[in-house]
Amino acid sequence: MEVSFYSELNLLANYEPTYFEEVDSHDERREVMQKVYDSLIKNETWKLADPLFGTKPIGCKWIYKNKYKSDSSLEKHKVSLVVKGFA
């Protein structure tokens, strides 16, 4: 099976990373992450604090998704900060 250069570029553009290390060098996603973080702090829905003695902090992780237009082209990169381990 032969894959064209265009198809390979399209696959890379539509890639949704799983780990922060995969996003660290991607400036556009890092800008979106900074905007999400700034919004959480501004709206006072998130607060960085040192944990109290004897308590364990709740973990969180970044989720990366792509949003597409109706013609299947990439509209924007979406980033969310979510709490880990709770269902």
VENRA-V246162 format. One record per residue. N is the residue number from 1. PSI is psi in whole degrees, -180 to 180 (none if undefined). OMEGA is omega in radians with two decimals (NA if undefined). BURIAL is # if it has 9 or more other ideal C-beta (glycine too) atoms within 8 Angstrom, else .. Layout:
# VENRA-V246162
<<N	PSI	OMEGA	BURIAL> <N	PSI	OMEGA	BURIAL>>
This chain:
# VENRA-V246162
<<1	133	-3.11	.> <2	131	3.13	.> <3	129	-3.12	.> <4	160	3.09	.> <5	-40	3.13	.> <6	-43	3.14	.> <7	-40	3.14	.> <8	-42	3.09	#> <9	-40	3.13	.> <10	-41	3.11	.> <11	-41	3.12	.> <12	-39	-3.12	.> <13	-31	-3.08	.> <14	3	-3.11	.> <15	134	3.07	.> <16	109	-3.10	.> <17	159	3.13	#> <18	-31	-3.05	.> <19	153	3.13	.> <20	-38	-3.11	.> <21	-30	3.12	.> <22	-22	-3.08	.> <23	-20	-3.01	#> <24	-35	-3.12	.> <25	3	-3.11	.> <26	98	-3.01	#> <27	-39	-3.09	.> <28	-45	3.12	.> <29	-37	3.11	#> <30	-37	3.07	#> <31	-42	3.12	.> <32	-41	3.10	#> <33	-42	3.13	#> <34	-40	3.11	.> <35	-42	3.11	.> <36	-47	3.14	#> <37	-47	3.13	#> <38	-39	3.12	.> <39	-42	3.12	.> <40	-42	3.13	#> <41	-46	-3.11	#> <42	-41	-3.11	.> <43	1	3.14	.> <44	34	3.04	.> <45	-4	-3.10	.> <46	140	-3.13	#> <47	126	3.06	.> <48	129	-3.13	.> <49	154	3.03	.> <50	137	3.13	.> <51	149	3.08	.> <52	153	-3.14	.> <53	131	3.10	.> <54	1	3.12	.> <55	157	3.13	.> <56	125	-3.13	.> <57	153	3.09	.> <58	131	-3.14	.> <59	159	3.08	.> <60	166	3.09	.> <61	158	3.10	.> <62	137	3.06	#> <63	131	-3.09	.> <64	126	3.10	#> <65	159	3.04	#> <66	142	3.07	#> <67	134	-3.05	.> <68	152	3.03	.> <69	172	-3.13	.> <70	-23	3.12	.> <71	14	3.09	.> <72	8	3.07	.> <73	155	-3.10	.> <74	125	3.10	#> <75	-51	3.13	.> <76	164	3.03	.> <77	132	3.11	#> <78	142	3.14	#> <79	135	3.11	#> <80	145	3.04	.> <81	118	-3.05	#> <82	156	3.09	.> <83	138	-3.12	.> <84	148	2.91	.> <85	8	3.14	.> <86	133	3.14	.> <87	none	NA	.>>
